[in-house]
């Protein structure tokens, strides 16, 4: 999974933002008005942001990322747009504080492209990828928080089992954790290759034959725990909806079922009436404040997956703000 991936075209690598055209089209009606502000909550390598600034020449962009290296690279990429782009070192659940600091009351568009950026996956020393040996770090912001190695070496067994089941949907969690606990007593975990080997050895043959690399689910679970991804998302999507002006639009790309379920719940709740059953007329305060713009989750096309394999698990959902902020906005 990843926010922006490398595709090979004519022998040259280039960045390919996931479902780029569809994201732009979803947000377009809100961003074509004068003075529109769009927030890219997951800047990454800046591909979506660059496309937003290019397609909507009047728009102002506010872009967030917790990864300082991503911000540095994107700052270079977006430099031609000058003051139209404001880049901020922040986690996306800090959106209300960021907008407040910038004196922005409402925005017309919000884009989330969740998951791990290509840069994080492709830089071996970040420890996100199970396909290459690296220090077990996995922090999106390397200046804060605990690393994946600390989680593996210090969490109680029961907590590790919970994380693997809840965040990795790993059926063999108990078996893997028992092996981890045995091994960490001999020597603490420091690198990804040792963990991958341990998982391979711990799993029964049948479990190794399905679902790609057997370490995939454990690595996903550790990454979500290290970065607090689901709890951050749980706060961030409602905050983004609340920041939208009437007519404003939100687009969210997620890469696994846990993220997508959470996004679906927030958007569906906003698009539902909260009136008690049986009212002959539904008062304004109970009316939906969102209109869903996608039927379920939209998937990438086969052509896009062929060009960019990291787009394969992507799920896109969008909604439009149709009513003013009410007391029930939280």
C-alpha positions as a printed NumPy array, in Angstrom:
array([[  0.   ,   0.   ,   0.   ],
       [  1.153,   3.555,  -0.332],
       [  0.102,   7.042,  -1.02 ],
       [  2.159,   7.621,  -4.114],
       [  4.07 ,   5.013,  -5.985],
       [  6.789,   4.749,  -8.558],
       [  5.735,   3.564, -11.993],
       [  8.141,   2.724, -14.75 ],
       [  7.443,   4.453, -18.019],
       [  9.909,   4.335, -20.877],
       [ 12.74 ,   3.398, -18.55 ],
       [ 12.153,   6.334, -16.227],
       [ 10.631,   6.28 , -12.77 ],
       [  7.972,   8.836, -11.985],
       [  5.615,   9.378,  -9.113],
       [  2.059,   8.21 ,  -9.687],
       [ -0.482,   9.494,  -7.178],
       [ -3.226,   6.938,  -6.578],
       [ -6.6  ,   7.525,  -8.343],
       [ -5.444,  11.067,  -9.098],
       [ -7.953,  11.992, -11.806],
       [-10.921,  10.692,  -9.856],
       [ -9.864,  12.613,  -6.722],
       [ -9.541,  15.842,  -8.736],
       [-12.931,  15.315, -10.396],
       [-14.617,  14.628,  -7.041],
       [-13.266,  17.837,  -5.504],
       [-13.55 ,  20.023,  -8.631],
       [-17.034,  21.553,  -8.146],
       [-15.96 ,  22.949,  -4.758],
       [-12.505,  24.127,  -5.849],
       [-13.478,  26.032,  -8.982],
       [-14.967,  28.899,  -6.969],
       [-12.833,  32.018,  -6.275],
       [-10.865,  31.997,  -3.016],
       [-11.186,  28.238,  -2.488],
       [ -8.911,  26.571,   0.068],
       [ -8.053,  22.869,  -0.17 ],
       [ -6.309,  20.817,   2.513],
       [ -4.114,  17.869,   1.583],
       [ -3.99 ,  16.082,   4.936],
       [ -1.398,  13.55 ,   3.748],
       [  1.131,  15.452,   1.636],
       [  3.609,  12.593,   1.118],
       [  5.692,  13.231,  -1.99 ],
       [  3.355,  16.02 ,  -3.098],
       [  1.822,  14.424,  -6.191],
       [ -1.816,  15.083,  -5.311],
       [ -0.958,  18.597,  -4.062],
       [  0.917,  19.485,  -7.244],
       [ -2.02 ,  18.284,  -9.35 ],
       [ -4.52 ,  20.3  ,  -7.246],
       [ -2.483,  23.503,  -7.6  ],
       [ -2.051,  22.93 , -11.339],
       [ -5.661,  22.094, -12.187],
       [ -7.182,  24.82 ,  -9.981],
       [ -5.022,  27.908, -10.586],
       [ -6.926,  30.076,  -8.071],
       [ -6.903,  27.586,  -5.206],
       [ -4.873,  27.956,  -2.01 ],
       [ -3.372,  24.747,  -0.63 ],
       [ -2.671,  23.831,   2.983],
       [ -0.735,  20.553,   3.187],
       [  0.077,  18.498,   6.293],
       [  2.578,  15.729,   6.917],
       [  4.176,  14.329,  10.058],
       [  7.258,  13.216,   8.083],
       [  9.894,  15.96 ,   7.915],
       [ 11.698,  14.348,   5.001],
       [  8.462,  14.243,   2.975],
       [  7.932,  17.943,   3.748],
       [ 11.447,  18.8  ,   2.595],
       [ 11.047,  16.981,  -0.725],
       [  7.546,  18.354,  -1.33 ],
       [  8.654,  21.89 ,  -0.516],
       [ 11.084,  21.664,  -3.441],
       [  8.423,  20.169,  -5.699],
       [  5.803,  22.801,  -4.861],
       [  8.189,  25.792,  -4.82 ],
       [  6.998,  27.027,  -8.27 ],
       [  3.539,  27.678,  -6.77 ],
       [  4.96 ,  30.178,  -4.281],
       [  2.631,  31.433,  -1.567],
       [ -0.328,  29.429,  -2.876],
       [  1.077,  26.413,  -0.978],
       [  1.437,  26.337,   2.813],
       [  3.195,  23.225,   4.116],
       [  2.85 ,  22.313,   7.794],
       [  4.591,  19.698,   9.967],
       [  1.572,  18.168,  11.684],
       [ -0.421,  14.966,  12.077],
       [ -3.76 ,  15.175,  10.284],
       [ -5.873,  15.102,  13.431],
       [ -4.264,  18.486,  14.221],
       [ -6.183,  20.023,  11.294],
       [ -8.409,  22.294,  13.465],
       [ -5.376,  23.797,  15.227],
       [ -3.514,  24.276,  11.925],
       [ -6.466,  26.091,  10.318],
       [ -6.933,  28.191,  13.443],
       [ -3.251,  29.262,  13.385],
       [ -3.573,  30.197,   9.71 ],
       [ -6.78 ,  32.176,  10.349],
       [ -8.841,  29.947,   8.026],
       [-12.415,  29.492,   9.247],
       [-13.713,  27.148,   6.526],
       [-12.241,  25.158,   3.642],
       [-13.78 ,  24.067,   0.356],
       [-11.933,  20.787,  -0.103],
       [-10.147,  18.117,   1.937],
       [ -8.147,  15.179,   0.622],
       [ -6.848,  12.233,   2.66 ],
       [ -4.565,   9.667,   1.025],
       [ -3.928,   7.278,   3.898],
       [ -1.331,   4.571,   4.391],
       [  2.423,   4.681,   3.937],
       [  4.03 ,   6.893,   1.316],
       [  6.293,   5.358,  -1.306],
       [  9.237,   7.227,   0.101],
       [  8.722,   5.528,   3.465],
       [  8.342,   2.106,   1.856],
       [ 11.252,   2.539,  -0.531],
       [ 13.798,   3.94 ,   1.936],
       [ 15.177,   0.79 ,   3.517],
       [ 16.266,   2.408,   6.776],
       [ 12.687,   3.378,   7.686],
       [ 11.78 ,  -0.267,   8.412],
       [  8.28 ,  -0.234,   6.861],
       [  8.875,  -2.882,   4.214],
       [  9.086,  -6.587,   4.979],
       [ 10.837,  -7.322,   1.667],
       [ 14.19 ,  -5.851,   2.77 ],
       [ 16.207,  -5.952,   5.962],
       [ 16.154,  -2.701,   7.926],
       [ 15.993,  -1.337,  11.465],
       [ 12.507,  -1.922,  12.922],
       [ 11.449,   1.718,  13.156],
       [  8.182,   2.381,  11.223],
       [  7.651,   5.869,  12.701],
       [  6.253,   8.292,  10.119],
       [  7.658,  11.094,  12.264],
       [ 11.113,   9.912,  13.257],
       [ 11.407,  12.666,  15.859],
       [  8.651,  11.311,  18.122],
       [  7.063,   8.208,  19.593],
       [  8.11 ,   4.588,  20.069],
       [  9.573,   2.437,  17.314],
       [  8.292,  -0.941,  16.135],
       [ 11.287,  -2.571,  17.847],
       [ 10.242,  -1.053,  21.198],
       [  6.685,  -2.34 ,  20.71 ],
       [  7.939,  -5.872,  19.967],
       [ 10.482,  -5.908,  22.772],
       [  8.465,  -4.33 ,  25.601],
       [  4.706,  -4.848,  25.126],
       [  3.083,  -7.604,  27.224],
       [  2.159, -10.712,  25.185],
       [ -1.592, -10.108,  25.545],
       [ -1.243,  -6.585,  24.179],
       [  0.799,  -7.798,  21.203],
       [ -1.856, -10.425,  20.418],
       [ -4.562,  -7.738,  20.557],
       [ -2.611,  -5.472,  18.181],
       [ -1.959,  -8.228,  15.632],
       [ -5.604,  -9.31 ,  15.679],
       [ -7.173,  -5.847,  15.697],
       [ -4.824,  -4.005,  13.32 ],
       [ -3.467,  -6.843,  11.185],
       [ -6.501,  -9.144,  11.226],
       [ -3.898, -11.862,  11.831],
       [ -5.526, -15.212,  12.664],
       [ -2.223, -16.671,  13.85 ],
       [ -1.522, -13.831,  16.317],
       [ -1.064, -16.07 ,  19.369],
       [  1.384, -18.325,  17.578],
       [  3.45 , -15.384,  16.273],
       [  3.489, -13.591,  19.634],
       [  4.558, -16.763,  21.482],
       [  7.551, -16.982,  19.117],
       [  8.318, -13.261,  19.532],
       [  8.286, -13.509,  23.335],
       [ 10.582, -16.584,  23.242],
       [ 13.041, -14.861,  20.914],
       [ 13.098, -11.439,  22.566],
       [ 14.191, -13.042,  25.839],
       [ 17.29 , -14.325,  24.064],
       [ 17.987, -11.077,  22.217],
       [ 15.871,  -7.936,  21.578],
       [ 14.525,  -7.41 ,  18.064],
       [ 16.292,  -4.716,  16.043],
       [ 15.799,  -5.59 ,  12.347],
       [ 12.946,  -6.544,  10.067],
       [ 14.592,  -9.627,   8.503],
       [ 14.704, -11.449,  11.837],
       [ 11.005, -10.749,  12.407],
       [ 10.056, -11.9  ,   8.887],
       [ 12.02 , -15.144,   9.399],
       [ 10.379, -15.719,  12.791],
       [  6.889, -15.257,  11.297],
       [  7.649, -17.692,   8.466],
       [  8.857, -20.29 ,  10.955],
       [  5.913, -19.755,  13.34 ],
       [  3.094, -20.129,  10.815],
       [  1.583, -23.468,   9.782],
       [  2.089, -24.411,   6.121],
       [ -1.545, -23.707,   5.178],
       [ -1.302, -20.12 ,   6.474],
       [  1.802, -19.479,   4.35 ],
       [  0.033, -20.419,   1.135],
       [ -2.532, -17.6  ,   1.191],
       [ -2.525, -13.817,   1.094],
       [  0.977, -12.945,  -0.146],
       [  3.927, -12.421,   2.197],
       [  3.093, -14.009,   5.578],
       [  4.67 , -11.026,   7.397],
       [  2.366,  -8.493,   5.725],
       [ -0.355,  -8.49 ,   8.385],
       [  2.066,  -8.267,  11.314],
       [  3.949,  -5.361,   9.72 ],
       [  0.666,  -3.537,   9.058],
       [ -0.39 ,  -4.042,  12.675],
       [  2.911,  -2.747,  14.067],
       [  2.859,   0.283,  11.773],
       [ -0.692,   1.211,  12.821],
       [  0.225,   0.853,  16.499],
       [  3.486,   2.835,  16.221],
       [  1.786,   5.739,  14.43 ],
       [ -1.584,   5.572,  16.202],
       [ -3.125,   5.59 ,  12.731],
       [ -6.669,   4.483,  13.519],
       [ -7.119,   6.671,  16.597],
       [ -5.725,   9.637,  14.644],
       [ -8.076,   8.897,  11.742],
       [-11.018,   8.553,  14.122],
       [-10.445,  12.163,  15.197],
       [ -9.303,  13.522,  11.845],
       [-12.21 ,  12.651,   9.531],
       [-14.936,  14.25 ,  11.739],
       [-12.667,  17.296,  12.195],
       [-12.242,  17.586,   8.419],
       [-16.002,  17.331,   7.86 ],
       [-16.544,  20.038,  10.439],
       [-13.998,  22.301,   8.691],
       [-15.869,  22.075,   5.362],
       [-17.894,  25.022,   4.172],
       [-21.382,  24.305,   2.847],
       [-20.795,  22.976,  -0.674],
       [-17.317,  21.836,   0.326],
       [-16.149,  18.331,  -0.541],
       [-14.023,  15.628,   1.08 ],
       [-12.268,  12.714,  -0.647],
       [-10.622,   9.891,   1.31 ],
       [ -8.386,   7.154,  -0.108],
       [ -7.832,   4.228,   2.256],
       [ -5.827,   1.057,   1.779],
       [ -7.169,  -1.534,   4.176],
       [-10.549,  -2.537,   5.546],
       [ -9.993,  -0.998,   9.009],
       [ -9.415,   2.493,   7.573],
       [-12.184,   2.166,   5.023],
       [-14.716,   0.988,   7.624],
       [-13.941,   3.962,   9.84 ],
       [-14.26 ,   6.45 ,   6.967],
       [-17.499,   4.81 ,   5.824],
       [-18.997,   5.107,   9.322],
       [-18.194,   8.822,   9.675],
       [-19.482,   9.764,   6.206],
       [-22.579,   7.555,   6.477],
       [-23.443,   9.069,   9.874],
       [-23.173,  12.559,   8.39 ],
       [-25.43 ,  11.579,   5.485],
       [-28.151,  10.101,   7.733],
       [-31.065,  11.803,   9.44 ],
       [-30.939,  11.742,  13.24 ],
       [-34.66 ,  12.361,  13.681],
       [-36.615,  10.118,  16.045],
       [-38.726,   7.678,  13.99 ],
       [-42.291,   8.638,  13.164],
       [-41.951,  12.433,  12.876],
       [-44.317,  13.715,  10.137],
       [-41.856,  16.51 ,   9.269],
       [-38.123,  16.279,   9.987],
       [-36.829,  19.514,  11.61 ],
       [-33.705,  21.127,  10.156],
       [-31.514,  20.137,  13.083],
       [-32.092,  16.456,  12.318],
       [-31.432,  16.707,   8.583],
       [-28.328,  15.09 ,   7.036],
       [-25.368,  17.449,   6.779],
       [-23.515,  15.407,   4.154],
       [-24.387,  13.995,   0.745],
       [-22.39 ,  10.922,  -0.307],
       [-20.638,  11.36 ,  -3.671],
       [-19.582,   7.739,  -4.177],
       [-21.729,   4.618,  -4.278],
       [-19.927,   2.579,  -1.65 ],
       [-16.174,   2.717,  -2.123],
       [-14.803,   3.32 ,  -5.626],
       [-11.919,   1.107,  -6.756],
       [ -8.969,   1.832,  -9.056],
       [ -9.27 ,   0.676, -12.662],
       [ -7.368,  -2.334, -13.972],
       [ -5.282,   0.049, -16.08 ],
       [ -4.265,   2.056, -13.033],
       [ -3.324,  -1.069, -11.08 ],
       [ -1.23 ,  -2.233, -14.051],
       [  0.603,   1.115, -14.033],
       [  0.879,   1.399, -10.263],
       [  0.68 ,  -1.846,  -8.276],
       [  0.389,   0.054,  -4.98 ],
       [ -3.   ,   1.363,  -6.11 ],
       [ -4.495,  -2.158,  -5.972],
       [ -5.979,  -2.052,  -2.434],
       [ -7.153,   1.598,  -2.681],
       [-10.747,   2.493,  -1.766],
       [-12.075,   5.99 ,  -2.463],
       [-15.032,   7.608,  -0.692],
       [-16.31 ,  11.156,  -1.088],
       [-18.962,  13.418,   0.417],
       [-20.251,  16.979,   0.1  ],
       [-21.267,  19.296,   2.921],
       [-24.906,  20.289,   2.295],
       [-25.877,  22.006,   5.558],
       [-24.378,  24.514,   7.97 ],
       [-22.685,  23.421,  11.178],
       [-25.098,  22.305,  13.844],
       [-24.755,  21.52 ,  17.539],
       [-24.396,  17.851,  16.743],
       [-21.156,  18.44 ,  14.838],
       [-18.349,  17.088,  16.955]])
